[in-house]
Amino acid sequence: MSIETGFDLSGRWFVCYARSASIYTRSVTDLRRFLKLPIKTTSRDALEAWLVSLNEIDADRKGAPEEAPIEGSWDPQREKIVL
């Protein structure tokens, strides 16, 4: 089992791999359902502690992620962004 997470303009995201399947989600509830870890086990307690620490990190954020913004211009005749 592995979980990767990140933060973008839409918020926190998770990619989880377990039991030969994977999901992409932004919901902690969906993550818990997919993992199906029993309550009051060491692994479930570790997951919950990690999720609490992520909430604390996200609460300390001020604005957008630290990545550089995409530079570009919008062409109204083509109706797309030209980078």
Sequence and secondary structure as in RCSB ss.txt:
>XXXX:A:sequence
MSIETGFDLSGRWFVCYARSASIYTRSVTDLRRFLKLPIKTTSRDALEAWLVSLNEIDADRKGAPEEAPIEGSWD
PQREKIVL
>XXXX:A:secstr
 EEEEEEETTEEEEEEEETTEEEEES HHHHHHHH   TTSHHHHHHHHHHHHHHHHHHH  SS SS     EEE
TTTTEEE 
